[in-house]
Amino acid sequence: MSAYCHILVGLDLTEESRIVLQKATELGKNFNASITAAHILEPLAFAYGGDMPIDLTEAQAAMEEQATLRLAKLCEEFDIHQDRQIVTLGQPASELHEIAEKHDVDLIVVGSHGKHGLAMLFSSTAKGVVAGAKCDVLAVRV
């Protein structure tokens, strides 16, 4: 196995994120790799109430601010510097692919919720990350 130099950790900011980040930081220490933590928010679409569109820009901004604070708090526990924390909008799998390419990542670590049955081996996000990644992917069962 070749050494990993830069590990990207995709986090959904649930309680299980701590498990995923713990696994990634252990790998990072073993390989002396840098760690980048990312949380991808799916954008709120414009909602329509009758004939009046509702602009959700403020709600989206508040969600981004909350996610940034939650990610920072989690990353602080694992000594991941603020310049290695990313909160962005988009579809999680494709955004993780983009971040990985942009930052020369050679391993993406994501959580995979243990569902029952072989058909549900990976969550849809983990499946999407594996399917389109140009680097190795580790799905941590949570």
Secondary structure, 3 states (H helix, E strand, C coil): CCCCCEEEEECCCCCCHHHHHHHHHHHHHHHCCEEEEEEEECCCCCEEECCEEECCHHHHHHHHHHHHHHHHHHHHHCCCCHHHEEEEECCHHHHHHHHHHHCCCCEEEEEECCCCCHHHCCCHHHHHHHHHCCCEEEEEEC
